[in-house]
Amino acid sequence: MDDAERAREYSPSSKAPDFLHTLSDYRARSLSAARDLVAPTILRYGPDAAQRILLFEPPGHAADVLVAYFHGGYWQELSADDSLFPAPAFLGRRIAYAAVGYTLAPRATLPGIVEQAADAIAALRRFTTAPRMAAARIAAPRIVIAGSSAGAHLAAMLLTLDWRTRVPGVSPFDGAILLSGIYDLRPLVGTYINDALRLDERDAFALSPQYLPIHTRVPVTVCWGEHDTNEFRRQSRNLVGRLARVGMLYAAGEMAARNHFDLVFDLGVAGSPLDRRIAPLLGRGGL
């Protein structure tokens, strides 16, 4: 495809004309969640103001599962504060929810953002296995990482890291949910998306989880929207094929009537088509 077509295919808004309204809805629903829920525990895992985790736990109950969510925005937009809207649905099911923030490009490089994502999950795992939890005889929850778009890329990259020195002796996480992600970054080189990232072909390949060795073998669910672009749909299907070959694919599917931006509204919502794909992954018998 030519450069113009490639830029269009990697612009999810080309298939979602109301995307600005959806992005505003992220913030509006997140503000509503923040008003209605008990204030989250704030875990700071680095020096930058964006390096924080907003952790919501079900009141009065120790959660068996914790979903840690990385937002999208091509590593350049949005924040943890825009990512609180799934919390009420999860808490209603006694599942803890963490919105993970990270420094955006161009202030941070993409390799640096991947490192921040790893640091965040390591901090979350340490927090959930802290001595205070053991003293109260509270079992550490199973952590399921999740992400949408660029956040799905970050979650997929975490599968490729060697965690032995980050969280020695324990599994960093126990499953992954990847929504409308990008897993081969090479097509971004030469597009406007790369202006803030400044990746060359070698950098892009080194940051493409589609091709990297997998070090953390956990069940993975991959979903995408019917109204994602052809390239985003292709990338998800390619990752599904790879995960199936190595025995890590838990579930996969295209979600009818959903686009790149609004698919995440179904995250945690009981009975939604997306939930039917991920609910067993979150249940006691799912992992």
HUNORHU-V238494 format. One record per residue. N is the residue number from 1. PSI is psi in whole degrees, -180 to 180 (none if undefined). D_FIRST is the distance of its C-alpha to the first C-alpha in whole Angstrom. Layout:
n->{N,N}
psi->{PSI,PSI}
d_first->{D_FIRST,D_FIRST}
This chain:
n->{1,2,3,4,5,6,7,8,9,10,11,12,13,14,15,16,17,18,19,20,21,22,23,24,25,26,27,28,29,30,31,32,33,34,35,36,37,38,39,40,41,42,43,44,45,46,47,48,49,50,51,52,53,54,55,56,57,58,59,60,61,62,63,64,65,66,67,68,69,70,71,72,73,74,75,76,77,78,79,80,81,82,83,84,85,86,87,88,89,90,91,92,93,94,95,96,97,98,99,100,101,102,103,104,105,106,107,108,109,110,111,112,113,114,115,116,117,118,119,120,121,122,123,124,125,126,127,128,129,130,131,132,133,134,135,136,137,138,139,140,141,142,143,144,145,146,147,148,149,150,151,152,153,154,155,156,157,158,159,160,161,162,163,164,165,166,167,168,169,170,171,172,173,174,175,176,177,178,179,180,181,182,183,184,185,186,187,188,189,190,191,192,193,194,195,196,197,198,199,200,201,202,203,204,205,206,207,208,209,210,211,212,213,214,215,216,217,218,219,220,221,222,223,224,225,226,227,228,229,230,231,232,233,234,235,236,237,238,239,240,241,242,243,244,245,246,247,248,249,250,251,252,253,254,255,256,257,258,259,260,261,262,263,264,265,266,267,268,269,270,271,272,273,274,275,276,277,278,279,280,281,282,283,284,285,286,287}
psi->{152,173,-40,-42,-39,-44,-39,-43,-30,15,95,-26,-17,-20,8,79,-20,25,-32,-39,-41,-42,-40,-34,-34,-51,-43,-45,-34,-40,-40,-43,-42,-35,-37,-23,159,141,140,160,131,117,119,126,8,175,-23,147,-30,-14,76,154,129,106,118,128,143,126,131,2,139,123,140,-26,144,124,121,116,130,125,163,-157,22,36,13,-11,170,179,175,-34,-22,2,24,-14,-26,-14,-47,-42,-42,-45,-34,-17,16,35,127,155,133,125,121,123,158,157,135,155,147,3,-32,147,162,-41,-37,-36,-40,-42,-39,-41,-42,-42,-38,-46,-37,-42,-40,-42,-42,-41,-41,-11,18,157,-32,-34,-44,-40,-33,4,40,120,141,136,155,132,126,117,147,155,155,134,-118,-29,-34,-36,-46,-44,-41,-37,-32,-23,-22,-3,153,113,1,-32,-12,-47,76,135,-5,157,132,-35,170,-2,169,143,117,120,119,49,171,125,-7,110,-7,-37,-15,-24,128,-2,167,-26,-30,-5,-43,-20,-36,47,140,-180,-40,-44,-47,-41,-42,-16,21,102,-18,-29,-4,151,141,126,-24,108,103,162,139,134,131,123,158,168,149,-34,22,161,164,-39,-40,-38,-42,-44,-41,-44,-38,-42,-39,-45,-43,-46,-38,-39,-30,9,26,-5,122,-47,160,158,159,128,117,140,11,148,-174,-32,-35,-6,-37,-17,-19,-4,117,-10,112,133,-9,157,-39,-43,-34,-25,-33,-18,-44,-31,-30,-15,170,-38,5,-23,none}
d_first->{0,4,7,8,6,6,10,10,10,12,14,17,19,16,18,21,23,26,25,27,30,29,29,32,33,33,35,38,38,38,41,43,42,44,47,48,47,50,48,46,47,45,44,43,41,41,42,39,40,37,38,40,40,41,43,44,47,48,52,55,53,51,48,47,43,41,37,36,33,30,29,25,24,21,24,25,27,29,32,35,37,34,34,37,37,37,40,42,41,41,45,46,45,47,44,43,40,39,36,35,34,33,32,29,27,27,31,30,28,25,27,30,29,29,32,34,32,34,37,37,37,40,42,42,43,46,47,47,49,51,55,56,54,56,59,58,58,54,52,48,46,43,40,36,33,31,28,25,22,22,26,25,23,26,28,26,27,30,30,29,32,36,38,41,42,41,43,45,47,45,41,39,38,38,35,32,30,26,25,21,20,18,18,16,16,13,10,13,14,13,13,16,17,17,20,23,22,21,20,19,17,20,21,18,19,23,22,20,23,20,22,25,28,30,33,34,34,35,34,30,29,26,25,22,22,21,20,18,14,12,11,14,16,14,15,19,19,18,21,23,23,24,27,28,28,30,32,32,30,32,30,27,26,24,26,27,26,25,22,21,24,27,27,29,32,33,33,37,38,40,39,35,33,31,35,36,33,34,38,39,37,39,43,45,44,41,40}
